Amino acid sequence: GKWTSGDGVKRALTFLEPMECAILSGNRRIPCFGSQGGDEGRLGKNTVIKADGKEIILDGCDRVDLSAGDTICIETPTGGGYGEPDE
């Protein structure tokens, strides 16, 4: 849209010891709507990168057992845009 709602945030946390991790997050399947002609927002994403490089995509509400050296990456969604884009 003419005005966006930001870029979202990406955070990565690497665990130093075994731990159970739970996440409760929204807008992982359904994007925020735009208004007055603006585009939809981007979806968020939760990914675990195991110490051996294997990637696991988590749901918006999920839990996982992590080992030392595993990393969780959280990408936040964005809101929808506002207004017709300038051409």
PDB file of N, CA, C and O in Angstrom:
ATOM      1  N   GLY A   1       0.813  -1.181   0.000  1.00  0.00           N
ATOM      2  CA  GLY A   1       0.000   0.000   0.000  1.00  0.00           C
ATOM      3  C   GLY A   1       0.857   1.246   0.000  1.00  0.00           C
ATOM      4  O   GLY A   1       2.085   1.177  -0.052  1.00  0.00           O
ATOM      5  N   LYS A   2       0.207   2.359   0.058  1.00  0.00           N
ATOM      6  CA  LYS A   2       0.930   3.628   0.113  1.00  0.00           C
ATOM      7  C   LYS A   2       1.756   3.696   1.393  1.00  0.00           C
ATOM      8  O   LYS A   2       2.881   4.195   1.393  1.00  0.00           O
ATOM      9  N   TRP A   3       1.185   3.189   2.483  1.00  0.00           N
ATOM     10  CA  TRP A   3       1.903   3.150   3.758  1.00  0.00           C
ATOM     11  C   TRP A   3       1.987   1.696   4.224  1.00  0.00           C
ATOM     12  O   TRP A   3       0.984   0.983   4.245  1.00  0.00           O
ATOM     13  N   THR A   4       3.168   1.276   4.589  1.00  0.00           N
ATOM     14  CA  THR A   4       3.347  -0.084   5.090  1.00  0.00           C
ATOM     15  C   THR A   4       3.268  -0.070   6.611  1.00  0.00           C
ATOM     16  O   THR A   4       3.233   0.989   7.237  1.00  0.00           O
ATOM     17  N   SER A   5       3.241  -1.245   7.182  1.00  0.00           N
ATOM     18  CA  SER A   5       3.146  -1.336   8.640  1.00  0.00           C
ATOM     19  C   SER A   5       4.461  -1.803   9.258  1.00  0.00           C
ATOM     20  O   SER A   5       4.476  -2.250  10.405  1.00  0.00           O
ATOM     21  N   GLY A   6       5.546  -1.709   8.526  1.00  0.00           N
ATOM     22  CA  GLY A   6       6.854  -2.083   9.049  1.00  0.00           C
ATOM     23  C   GLY A   6       7.391  -3.346   8.413  1.00  0.00           C
ATOM     24  O   GLY A   6       6.748  -3.951   7.555  1.00  0.00           O
ATOM     25  N   ASP A   7       8.575  -3.736   8.845  1.00  0.00           N
ATOM     26  CA  ASP A   7       9.273  -4.877   8.263  1.00  0.00           C
ATOM     27  C   ASP A   7       9.235  -6.130   9.120  1.00  0.00           C
ATOM     28  O   ASP A   7       9.697  -7.181   8.676  1.00  0.00           O
ATOM     29  N   GLY A   8       8.705  -6.056  10.322  1.00  0.00           N
ATOM     30  CA  GLY A   8       8.761  -7.194  11.229  1.00  0.00           C
ATOM     31  C   GLY A   8      10.160  -7.303  11.826  1.00  0.00           C
ATOM     32  O   GLY A   8      11.037  -6.492  11.528  1.00  0.00           O
ATOM     33  N   VAL A   9      10.357  -8.301  12.661  1.00  0.00           N
ATOM     34  CA  VAL A   9      11.625  -8.488  13.363  1.00  0.00           C
ATOM     35  C   VAL A   9      12.039  -9.944  13.233  1.00  0.00           C
ATOM     36  O   VAL A   9      11.189 -10.834  13.234  1.00  0.00           O
ATOM     37  N   LYS A  10      13.338 -10.193  13.122  1.00  0.00           N
ATOM     38  CA  LYS A  10      13.854 -11.555  13.122  1.00  0.00           C
ATOM     39  C   LYS A  10      14.822 -11.695  14.294  1.00  0.00           C
ATOM     40  O   LYS A  10      15.783 -10.936  14.419  1.00  0.00           O
ATOM     41  N   ARG A  11      14.552 -12.675  15.143  1.00  0.00           N
ATOM     42  CA  ARG A  11      15.401 -12.949  16.308  1.00  0.00           C
ATOM     43  C   ARG A  11      15.866 -14.393  16.241  1.00  0.00           C
ATOM     44  O   ARG A  11      15.113 -15.278  15.835  1.00  0.00           O
ATOM     45  N   ALA A  12      17.097 -14.627  16.636  1.00  0.00           N
ATOM     46  CA  ALA A  12      17.644 -15.984  16.704  1.00  0.00           C
ATOM     47  C   ALA A  12      18.237 -16.190  18.090  1.00  0.00           C
ATOM     48  O   ALA A  12      19.059 -15.391  18.541  1.00  0.00           O
ATOM     49  N   LEU A  13      17.829 -17.250  18.762  1.00  0.00           N
ATOM     50  CA  LEU A  13      18.318 -17.576  20.100  1.00  0.00           C
ATOM     51  C   LEU A  13      18.966 -18.957  20.056  1.00  0.00           C
ATOM     52  O   LEU A  13      18.327 -19.934  19.667  1.00  0.00           O
ATOM     53  N   THR A  14      20.214 -19.034  20.449  1.00  0.00           N
ATOM     54  CA  THR A  14      20.918 -20.317  20.510  1.00  0.00           C
ATOM     55  C   THR A  14      20.962 -20.767  21.963  1.00  0.00           C
ATOM     56  O   THR A  14      21.336 -20.005  22.855  1.00  0.00           O
ATOM     57  N   PHE A  15      20.573 -22.021  22.186  1.00  0.00           N
ATOM     58  CA  PHE A  15      20.483 -22.557  23.539  1.00  0.00           C
ATOM     59  C   PHE A  15      21.807 -23.184  23.952  1.00  0.00           C
ATOM     60  O   PHE A  15      22.456 -23.872  23.163  1.00  0.00           O
ATOM     61  N   LEU A  16      22.195 -22.939  25.192  1.00  0.00           N
ATOM     62  CA  LEU A  16      23.475 -23.426  25.707  1.00  0.00           C
ATOM     63  C   LEU A  16      23.348 -24.728  26.486  1.00  0.00           C
ATOM     64  O   LEU A  16      24.350 -25.369  26.803  1.00  0.00           O
ATOM     65  N   GLU A  17      22.114 -25.117  26.792  1.00  0.00           N
ATOM     66  CA  GLU A  17      21.871 -26.376  27.494  1.00  0.00           C
ATOM     67  C   GLU A  17      20.521 -26.925  27.050  1.00  0.00           C
ATOM     68  O   GLU A  17      19.707 -26.180  26.503  1.00  0.00           O
ATOM     69  N   PRO A  18      20.266 -28.209  27.275  1.00  0.00           N
ATOM     70  CA  PRO A  18      18.978 -28.789  26.867  1.00  0.00           C
ATOM     71  C   PRO A  18      17.809 -28.054  27.536  1.00  0.00           C
ATOM     72  O   PRO A  18      17.889 -27.650  28.696  1.00  0.00           O
ATOM     73  N   MET A  19      16.725 -27.893  26.772  1.00  0.00           N
ATOM     74  CA  MET A  19      15.594 -27.126  27.280  1.00  0.00           C
ATOM     75  C   MET A  19      14.342 -27.475  26.493  1.00  0.00           C
ATOM     76  O   MET A  19      14.414 -27.830  25.316  1.00  0.00           O
ATOM     77  N   GLU A  20      13.203 -27.372  27.146  1.00  0.00           N
ATOM     78  CA  GLU A  20      11.920 -27.467  26.456  1.00  0.00           C
ATOM     79  C   GLU A  20      11.507 -26.042  26.108  1.00  0.00           C
ATOM     80  O   GLU A  20      11.536 -25.153  26.958  1.00  0.00           O
ATOM     81  N   CYS A  21      11.126 -25.834  24.857  1.00  0.00           N
ATOM     82  CA  CYS A  21      10.739 -24.497  24.393  1.00  0.00           C
ATOM     83  C   CYS A  21       9.297 -24.553  23.900  1.00  0.00           C
ATOM     84  O   CYS A  21       8.923 -25.451  23.145  1.00  0.00           O
ATOM     85  N   ALA A  22       8.498 -23.593  24.332  1.00  0.00           N
ATOM     86  CA  ALA A  22       7.115 -23.479  23.861  1.00  0.00           C
ATOM     87  C   ALA A  22       6.928 -22.077  23.288  1.00  0.00           C
ATOM     88  O   ALA A  22       7.488 -21.105  23.795  1.00  0.00           O
ATOM     89  N   ILE A  23       6.130 -21.989  22.221  1.00  0.00           N
ATOM     90  CA  ILE A  23       5.855 -20.689  21.610  1.00  0.00           C
ATOM     91  C   ILE A  23       4.361 -20.560  21.349  1.00  0.00           C
ATOM     92  O   ILE A  23       3.699 -21.513  20.936  1.00  0.00           O
ATOM     93  N   LEU A  24       3.856 -19.386  21.595  1.00  0.00           N
ATOM     94  CA  LEU A  24       2.466 -19.035  21.326  1.00  0.00           C
ATOM     95  C   LEU A  24       2.517 -17.757  20.493  1.00  0.00           C
ATOM     96  O   LEU A  24       2.774 -16.675  21.021  1.00  0.00           O
ATOM     97  N   SER A  25       2.272 -17.887  19.193  1.00  0.00           N
ATOM     98  CA  SER A  25       2.407 -16.748  18.288  1.00  0.00           C
ATOM     99  C   SER A  25       1.283 -16.774  17.259  1.00  0.00           C
ATOM    100  O   SER A  25       0.714 -17.827  16.975  1.00  0.00           O
ATOM    101  N   GLY A  26       0.977 -15.633  16.715  1.00  0.00           N
ATOM    102  CA  GLY A  26      -0.124 -15.521  15.767  1.00  0.00           C
ATOM    103  C   GLY A  26       0.338 -15.120  14.377  1.00  0.00           C
ATOM    104  O   GLY A  26       1.510 -14.817  14.149  1.00  0.00           O
ATOM    105  N   ASN A  27      -0.605 -15.125  13.465  1.00  0.00           N
ATOM    106  CA  ASN A  27      -0.401 -14.734  12.064  1.00  0.00           C
ATOM    107  C   ASN A  27       0.685 -15.565  11.389  1.00  0.00           C
ATOM    108  O   ASN A  27       1.571 -15.029  10.723  1.00  0.00           O
ATOM    109  N   ARG A  28       0.602 -16.893  11.574  1.00  0.00           N
ATOM    110  CA  ARG A  28       1.522 -17.808  10.905  1.00  0.00           C
ATOM    111  C   ARG A  28       0.844 -18.468   9.704  1.00  0.00           C
ATOM    112  O   ARG A  28       1.527 -19.015   8.837  1.00  0.00           O
ATOM    113  N   ARG A  29      -0.487 -18.426   9.640  1.00  0.00           N
ATOM    114  CA  ARG A  29      -1.242 -19.015   8.520  1.00  0.00           C
ATOM    115  C   ARG A  29      -2.112 -17.993   7.798  1.00  0.00           C
ATOM    116  O   ARG A  29      -2.302 -18.083   6.585  1.00  0.00           O
ATOM    117  N   ILE A  30      -2.637 -17.032   8.531  1.00  0.00           N
ATOM    118  CA  ILE A  30      -3.545 -16.038   7.952  1.00  0.00           C
ATOM    119  C   ILE A  30      -2.922 -14.656   8.125  1.00  0.00           C
ATOM    120  O   ILE A  30      -2.706 -14.220   9.256  1.00  0.00           O
ATOM    121  N   PRO A  31      -2.632 -13.964   7.034  1.00  0.00           N
ATOM    122  CA  PRO A  31      -2.000 -12.648   7.145  1.00  0.00           C
ATOM    123  C   PRO A  31      -2.991 -11.576   7.601  1.00  0.00           C
ATOM    124  O   PRO A  31      -4.202 -11.720   7.434  1.00  0.00           O
ATOM    125  N   CYS A  32      -2.460 -10.513   8.173  1.00  0.00           N
ATOM    126  CA  CYS A  32      -3.285  -9.347   8.497  1.00  0.00           C
ATOM    127  C   CYS A  32      -3.772  -8.725   7.188  1.00  0.00           C
ATOM    128  O   CYS A  32      -3.037  -8.683   6.201  1.00  0.00           O
ATOM    129  N   PHE A  33      -4.997  -8.249   7.188  1.00  0.00           N
ATOM    130  CA  PHE A  33      -5.547  -7.662   5.970  1.00  0.00           C
ATOM    131  C   PHE A  33      -5.081  -6.221   5.803  1.00  0.00           C
ATOM    132  O   PHE A  33      -4.755  -5.537   6.773  1.00  0.00           O
ATOM    133  N   GLY A  34      -5.059  -5.777   4.548  1.00  0.00           N
ATOM    134  CA  GLY A  34      -4.780  -4.380   4.250  1.00  0.00           C
ATOM    135  C   GLY A  34      -6.073  -3.578   4.320  1.00  0.00           C
ATOM    136  O   GLY A  34      -7.165  -4.141   4.404  1.00  0.00           O
ATOM    137  N   SER A  35      -5.936  -2.283   4.284  1.00  0.00           N
ATOM    138  CA  SER A  35      -7.100  -1.415   4.382  1.00  0.00           C
ATOM    139  C   SER A  35      -7.030  -0.334   3.302  1.00  0.00           C
ATOM    140  O   SER A  35      -5.947   0.146   2.966  1.00  0.00           O
ATOM    141  N   GLN A  36      -8.158   0.035   2.775  1.00  0.00           N
ATOM    142  CA  GLN A  36      -8.259   1.092   1.764  1.00  0.00           C
ATOM    143  C   GLN A  36      -7.331   0.840   0.579  1.00  0.00           C
ATOM    144  O   GLN A  36      -6.700   1.765   0.069  1.00  0.00           O
ATOM    145  N   GLY A  37      -7.250  -0.442   0.137  1.00  0.00           N
ATOM    146  CA  GLY A  37      -6.449  -0.792  -1.030  1.00  0.00           C
ATOM    147  C   GLY A  37      -5.035  -1.259  -0.721  1.00  0.00           C
ATOM    148  O   GLY A  37      -4.288  -1.598  -1.640  1.00  0.00           O
ATOM    149  N   GLY A  38      -4.651  -1.285   0.546  1.00  0.00           N
ATOM    150  CA  GLY A  38      -3.309  -1.746   0.916  1.00  0.00           C
ATOM    151  C   GLY A  38      -3.186  -3.264   0.838  1.00  0.00           C
ATOM    152  O   GLY A  38      -4.180  -3.981   0.954  1.00  0.00           O
ATOM    153  N   ASP A  39      -1.975  -3.745   0.642  1.00  0.00           N
ATOM    154  CA  ASP A  39      -1.719  -5.183   0.548  1.00  0.00           C
ATOM    155  C   ASP A  39      -1.796  -5.846   1.921  1.00  0.00           C
ATOM    156  O   ASP A  39      -1.720  -5.184   2.956  1.00  0.00           O
ATOM    157  N   GLU A  40      -1.948  -7.176   1.903  1.00  0.00           N
ATOM    158  CA  GLU A  40      -1.903  -7.957   3.138  1.00  0.00           C
ATOM    159  C   GLU A  40      -0.503  -7.871   3.741  1.00  0.00           C
ATOM    160  O   GLU A  40       0.469  -7.576   3.045  1.00  0.00           O
ATOM    161  N   GLY A  41      -0.414  -8.132   5.044  1.00  0.00           N
ATOM    162  CA  GLY A  41       0.884  -8.196   5.703  1.00  0.00           C
ATOM    163  C   GLY A  41       1.574  -9.518   5.411  1.00  0.00           C
ATOM    164  O   GLY A  41       0.979 -10.432   4.840  1.00  0.00           O
ATOM    165  N   ARG A  42       2.839  -9.607   5.812  1.00  0.00           N
ATOM    166  CA  ARG A  42       3.591 -10.860   5.662  1.00  0.00           C
ATOM    167  C   ARG A  42       3.348 -11.752   6.865  1.00  0.00           C
ATOM    168  O   ARG A  42       3.123 -11.270   7.975  1.00  0.00           O
ATOM    169  N   LEU A  43       3.396 -13.059   6.634  1.00  0.00           N
ATOM    170  CA  LEU A  43       3.241 -14.023   7.720  1.00  0.00           C
ATOM    171  C   LEU A  43       4.518 -14.122   8.532  1.00  0.00           C
ATOM    172  O   LEU A  43       5.611 -13.881   8.020  1.00  0.00           O
ATOM    173  N   GLY A  44       4.374 -14.482   9.810  1.00  0.00           N
ATOM    174  CA  GLY A  44       5.518 -14.780  10.649  1.00  0.00           C
ATOM    175  C   GLY A  44       5.938 -16.230  10.453  1.00  0.00           C
ATOM    176  O   GLY A  44       5.242 -17.006   9.797  1.00  0.00           O
ATOM    177  N   LYS A  45       7.077 -16.586  11.026  1.00  0.00           N
ATOM    178  CA  LYS A  45       7.602 -17.941  10.857  1.00  0.00           C
ATOM    179  C   LYS A  45       8.455 -18.299  12.072  1.00  0.00           C
ATOM    180  O   LYS A  45       9.219 -17.471  12.568  1.00  0.00           O
ATOM    181  N   ASN A  46       8.318 -19.536  12.546  1.00  0.00           N
ATOM    182  CA  ASN A  46       9.111 -20.049  13.659  1.00  0.00           C
ATOM    183  C   ASN A  46       9.894 -21.260  13.161  1.00  0.00           C
ATOM    184  O   ASN A  46       9.299 -22.234  12.699  1.00  0.00           O
ATOM    185  N   THR A  47      11.206 -21.208  13.249  1.00  0.00           N
ATOM    186  CA  THR A  47      12.058 -22.281  12.739  1.00  0.00           C
ATOM    187  C   THR A  47      13.079 -22.680  13.800  1.00  0.00           C
ATOM    188  O   THR A  47      13.683 -21.823  14.445  1.00  0.00           O
ATOM    189  N   VAL A  48      13.264 -23.976  13.974  1.00  0.00           N
ATOM    190  CA  VAL A  48      14.351 -24.487  14.816  1.00  0.00           C
ATOM    191  C   VAL A  48      15.443 -24.984  13.885  1.00  0.00           C
ATOM    192  O   VAL A  48      15.178 -25.740  12.951  1.00  0.00           O
ATOM    193  N   ILE A  49      16.675 -24.555  14.144  1.00  0.00           N
ATOM    194  CA  ILE A  49      17.831 -25.058  13.410  1.00  0.00           C
ATOM    195  C   ILE A  49      18.633 -25.892  14.408  1.00  0.00           C
ATOM    196  O   ILE A  49      19.257 -25.369  15.331  1.00  0.00           O
ATOM    197  N   LYS A  50      18.594 -27.210  14.188  1.00  0.00           N
ATOM    198  CA  LYS A  50      19.299 -28.125  15.080  1.00  0.00           C
ATOM    199  C   LYS A  50      20.808 -27.945  14.910  1.00  0.00           C
ATOM    200  O   LYS A  50      21.270 -27.447  13.883  1.00  0.00           O
ATOM    201  N   ALA A  51      21.556 -28.348  15.909  1.00  0.00           N
ATOM    202  CA  ALA A  51      23.014 -28.202  15.880  1.00  0.00           C
ATOM    203  C   ALA A  51      23.627 -28.890  14.656  1.00  0.00           C
ATOM    204  O   ALA A  51      24.687 -28.476  14.188  1.00  0.00           O
ATOM    205  N   ASP A  52      22.972 -29.937  14.132  1.00  0.00           N
ATOM    206  CA  ASP A  52      23.486 -30.645  12.946  1.00  0.00           C
ATOM    207  C   ASP A  52      23.039 -30.002  11.625  1.00  0.00           C
ATOM    208  O   ASP A  52      23.340 -30.524  10.551  1.00  0.00           O
ATOM    209  N   GLY A  53      22.311 -28.857  11.703  1.00  0.00           N
ATOM    210  CA  GLY A  53      21.878 -28.134  10.510  1.00  0.00           C
ATOM    211  C   GLY A  53      20.469 -28.444  10.043  1.00  0.00           C
ATOM    212  O   GLY A  53      19.943 -27.733   9.187  1.00  0.00           O
ATOM    213  N   LYS A  54      19.839 -29.485  10.579  1.00  0.00           N
ATOM    214  CA  LYS A  54      18.464 -29.828  10.185  1.00  0.00           C
ATOM    215  C   LYS A  54      17.513 -28.709  10.637  1.00  0.00           C
ATOM    216  O   LYS A  54      17.643 -28.193  11.747  1.00  0.00           O
ATOM    217  N   GLU A  55      16.558 -28.337   9.774  1.00  0.00           N
ATOM    218  CA  GLU A  55      15.590 -27.294  10.099  1.00  0.00           C
ATOM    219  C   GLU A  55      14.219 -27.902  10.357  1.00  0.00           C
ATOM    220  O   GLU A  55      13.791 -28.815   9.651  1.00  0.00           O
ATOM    221  N   ILE A  56      13.542 -27.393  11.368  1.00  0.00           N
ATOM    222  CA  ILE A  56      12.192 -27.830  11.721  1.00  0.00           C
ATOM    223  C   ILE A  56      11.311 -26.589  11.761  1.00  0.00           C
ATOM    224  O   ILE A  56      11.600 -25.648  12.499  1.00  0.00           O
ATOM    225  N   ILE A  57      10.237 -26.579  10.971  1.00  0.00           N
ATOM    226  CA  ILE A  57       9.281 -25.474  10.978  1.00  0.00           C
ATOM    227  C   ILE A  57       8.248 -25.752  12.069  1.00  0.00           C
ATOM    228  O   ILE A  57       7.631 -26.817  12.093  1.00  0.00           O
ATOM    229  N   LEU A  58       8.068 -24.793  12.963  1.00  0.00           N
ATOM    230  CA  LEU A  58       7.091 -24.934  14.037  1.00  0.00           C
ATOM    231  C   LEU A  58       5.777 -24.271  13.659  1.00  0.00           C
ATOM    232  O   LEU A  58       5.753 -23.353  12.838  1.00  0.00           O
ATOM    233  N   ASP A  59       4.689 -24.731  14.253  1.00  0.00           N
ATOM    234  CA  ASP A  59       3.397 -24.070  14.117  1.00  0.00           C
ATOM    235  C   ASP A  59       3.409 -22.798  14.963  1.00  0.00           C
ATOM    236  O   ASP A  59       4.349 -22.552  15.719  1.00  0.00           O
ATOM    237  N   GLY A  60       2.361 -22.001  14.826  1.00  0.00           N
ATOM    238  CA  GLY A  60       2.251 -20.789  15.622  1.00  0.00           C
ATOM    239  C   GLY A  60       2.186 -21.075  17.113  1.00  0.00           C
ATOM    240  O   GLY A  60       2.748 -20.333  17.918  1.00  0.00           O
ATOM    241  N   CYS A  61       1.504 -22.144  17.479  1.00  0.00           N
ATOM    242  CA  CYS A  61       1.443 -22.607  18.873  1.00  0.00           C
ATOM    243  C   CYS A  61       2.063 -23.997  18.885  1.00  0.00           C
ATOM    244  O   CYS A  61       1.478 -24.947  18.364  1.00  0.00           O
ATOM    245  N   ASP A  62       3.244 -24.118  19.477  1.00  0.00           N
ATOM    246  CA  ASP A  62       3.981 -25.371  19.384  1.00  0.00           C
ATOM    247  C   ASP A  62       4.944 -25.494  20.552  1.00  0.00           C
ATOM    248  O   ASP A  62       5.153 -24.540  21.301  1.00  0.00           O
ATOM    249  N   ARG A  63       5.533 -26.682  20.702  1.00  0.00           N
ATOM    250  CA  ARG A  63       6.581 -26.918  21.682  1.00  0.00           C
ATOM    251  C   ARG A  63       7.599 -27.853  21.069  1.00  0.00           C
ATOM    252  O   ARG A  63       7.275 -28.644  20.183  1.00  0.00           O
ATOM    253  N   VAL A  64       8.842 -27.763  21.545  1.00  0.00           N
ATOM    254  CA  VAL A  64       9.910 -28.594  21.007  1.00  0.00           C
ATOM    255  C   VAL A  64      10.976 -28.775  22.089  1.00  0.00           C
ATOM    256  O   VAL A  64      11.215 -27.872  22.891  1.00  0.00           O
ATOM    257  N   ASP A  65      11.608 -29.940  22.106  1.00  0.00           N
ATOM    258  CA  ASP A  65      12.746 -30.182  22.991  1.00  0.00           C
ATOM    259  C   ASP A  65      14.009 -29.777  22.240  1.00  0.00           C
ATOM    260  O   ASP A  65      14.254 -30.230  21.122  1.00  0.00           O
ATOM    261  N   LEU A  66      14.801 -28.923  22.867  1.00  0.00           N
ATOM    262  CA  LEU A  66      16.023 -28.430  22.237  1.00  0.00           C
ATOM    263  C   LEU A  66      17.242 -28.951  22.981  1.00  0.00           C
ATOM    264  O   LEU A  66      17.208 -29.159  24.194  1.00  0.00           O
ATOM    265  N   SER A  67      18.314 -29.157  22.234  1.00  0.00           N
ATOM    266  CA  SER A  67      19.595 -29.579  22.797  1.00  0.00           C
ATOM    267  C   SER A  67      20.554 -28.397  22.789  1.00  0.00           C
ATOM    268  O   SER A  67      20.307 -27.395  22.118  1.00  0.00           O
ATOM    269  N   ALA A  68      21.634 -28.514  23.525  1.00  0.00           N
ATOM    270  CA  ALA A  68      22.662 -27.474  23.499  1.00  0.00           C
ATOM    271  C   ALA A  68      23.139 -27.297  22.056  1.00  0.00           C
ATOM    272  O   ALA A  68      23.418 -28.277  21.365  1.00  0.00           O
ATOM    273  N   GLY A  69      23.230 -26.048  21.607  1.00  0.00           N
ATOM    274  CA  GLY A  69      23.656 -25.751  20.242  1.00  0.00           C
ATOM    275  C   GLY A  69      22.524 -25.560  19.259  1.00  0.00           C
ATOM    276  O   GLY A  69      22.759 -25.094  18.143  1.00  0.00           O
ATOM    277  N   ASP A  70      21.288 -25.907  19.637  1.00  0.00           N
ATOM    278  CA  ASP A  70      20.130 -25.675  18.767  1.00  0.00           C
ATOM    279  C   ASP A  70      19.751 -24.196  18.805  1.00  0.00           C
ATOM    280  O   ASP A  70      19.952 -23.517  19.812  1.00  0.00           O
ATOM    281  N   THR A  71      19.202 -23.709  17.697  1.00  0.00           N
ATOM    282  CA  THR A  71      18.801 -22.302  17.579  1.00  0.00           C
ATOM    283  C   THR A  71      17.340 -22.219  17.174  1.00  0.00           C
ATOM    284  O   THR A  71      16.884 -22.973  16.315  1.00  0.00           O
ATOM    285  N   ILE A  72      16.608 -21.301  17.793  1.00  0.00           N
ATOM    286  CA  ILE A  72      15.240 -21.021  17.345  1.00  0.00           C
ATOM    287  C   ILE A  72      15.239 -19.635  16.703  1.00  0.00           C
ATOM    288  O   ILE A  72      15.742 -18.670  17.279  1.00  0.00           O
ATOM    289  N   CYS A  73      14.668 -19.550  15.503  1.00  0.00           N
ATOM    290  CA  CYS A  73      14.547 -18.281  14.772  1.00  0.00           C
ATOM    291  C   CYS A  73      13.069 -17.908  14.747  1.00  0.00           C
ATOM    292  O   CYS A  73      12.222 -18.697  14.327  1.00  0.00           O
ATOM    293  N   ILE A  74      12.779 -16.715  15.197  1.00  0.00           N
ATOM    294  CA  ILE A  74      11.406 -16.219  15.233  1.00  0.00           C
ATOM    295  C   ILE A  74      11.322 -14.991  14.328  1.00  0.00           C
ATOM    296  O   ILE A  74      12.003 -13.991  14.557  1.00  0.00           O
ATOM    297  N   GLU A  75      10.483 -15.079  13.303  1.00  0.00           N
ATOM    298  CA  GLU A  75      10.242 -13.955  12.402  1.00  0.00           C
ATOM    299  C   GLU A  75       8.831 -13.463  12.656  1.00  0.00           C
ATOM    300  O   GLU A  75       7.872 -14.209  12.460  1.00  0.00           O
ATOM    301  N   THR A  76       8.689 -12.215  13.092  1.00  0.00           N
ATOM    302  CA  THR A  76       7.366 -11.697  13.418  1.00  0.00           C
ATOM    303  C   THR A  76       6.617 -11.289  12.149  1.00  0.00           C
ATOM    304  O   THR A  76       7.234 -10.906  11.155  1.00  0.00           O
ATOM    305  N   PRO A  77       5.291 -11.371  12.187  1.00  0.00           N
ATOM    306  CA  PRO A  77       4.501 -10.947  11.035  1.00  0.00           C
ATOM    307  C   PRO A  77       4.448  -9.418  10.954  1.00  0.00           C
ATOM    308  O   PRO A  77       4.894  -8.713  11.859  1.00  0.00           O
ATOM    309  N   THR A  78       3.900  -8.936   9.862  1.00  0.00           N
ATOM    310  CA  THR A  78       3.668  -7.502   9.731  1.00  0.00           C
ATOM    311  C   THR A  78       2.165  -7.268   9.602  1.00  0.00           C
ATOM    312  O   THR A  78       1.415  -8.164   9.214  1.00  0.00           O
ATOM    313  N   GLY A  79       1.750  -6.084   9.923  1.00  0.00           N
ATOM    314  CA  GLY A  79       0.360  -5.708   9.706  1.00  0.00           C
ATOM    315  C   GLY A  79       0.130  -5.441   8.221  1.00  0.00           C
ATOM    316  O   GLY A  79       1.078  -5.421   7.436  1.00  0.00           O
ATOM    317  N   GLY A  80      -1.103  -5.241   7.846  1.00  0.00           N
ATOM    318  CA  GLY A  80      -1.414  -4.931   6.453  1.00  0.00           C
ATOM    319  C   GLY A  80      -1.113  -3.484   6.122  1.00  0.00           C
ATOM    320  O   GLY A  80      -1.015  -2.637   7.010  1.00  0.00           O
ATOM    321  N   GLY A  81      -0.969  -3.207   4.837  1.00  0.00           N
ATOM    322  CA  GLY A  81      -0.706  -1.856   4.380  1.00  0.00           C
ATOM    323  C   GLY A  81      -1.982  -1.016   4.346  1.00  0.00           C
ATOM    324  O   GLY A  81      -3.087  -1.538   4.497  1.00  0.00           O
ATOM    325  N   TYR A  82      -1.815   0.280   4.145  1.00  0.00           N
ATOM    326  CA  TYR A  82      -2.948   1.191   4.103  1.00  0.00           C
ATOM    327  C   TYR A  82      -2.839   2.065   2.861  1.00  0.00           C
ATOM    328  O   TYR A  82      -1.788   2.645   2.588  1.00  0.00           O
ATOM    329  N   GLY A  83      -3.917   2.151   2.124  1.00  0.00           N
ATOM    330  CA  GLY A  83      -3.999   3.062   0.983  1.00  0.00           C
ATOM    331  C   GLY A  83      -3.508   2.460  -0.318  1.00  0.00           C
ATOM    332  O   GLY A  83      -2.647   1.580  -0.333  1.00  0.00           O
ATOM    333  N   GLU A  84      -4.072   2.950  -1.406  1.00  0.00           N
ATOM    334  CA  GLU A  84      -3.666   2.530  -2.742  1.00  0.00           C
ATOM    335  C   GLU A  84      -2.212   2.944  -2.977  1.00  0.00           C
ATOM    336  O   GLU A  84      -1.828   4.064  -2.640  1.00  0.00           O
ATOM    337  N   PRO A  85      -1.386   2.035  -3.565  1.00  0.00           N
ATOM    338  CA  PRO A  85      -0.001   2.408  -3.840  1.00  0.00           C
ATOM    339  C   PRO A  85       0.076   3.507  -4.895  1.00  0.00           C
ATOM    340  O   PRO A  85      -0.766   3.581  -5.790  1.00  0.00           O
ATOM    341  N   ASP A  86       1.099   4.363  -4.779  1.00  0.00           N
ATOM    342  CA  ASP A  86       1.345   5.383  -5.808  1.00  0.00           C
ATOM    343  C   ASP A  86       1.873   4.698  -7.049  1.00  0.00           C
ATOM    344  O   ASP A  86       2.634   3.736  -6.956  1.00  0.00           O
ATOM    345  N   GLU A  87       1.479   5.180  -8.195  1.00  0.00           N
ATOM    346  CA  GLU A  87       1.962   4.547  -9.437  1.00  0.00           C
ATOM    347  C   GLU A  87       2.810   5.471 -10.209  1.00  0.00           C
ATOM    348  O   GLU A  87       3.302   5.110 -11.278  1.00  0.00           O
TER     349      GLU A  87
END
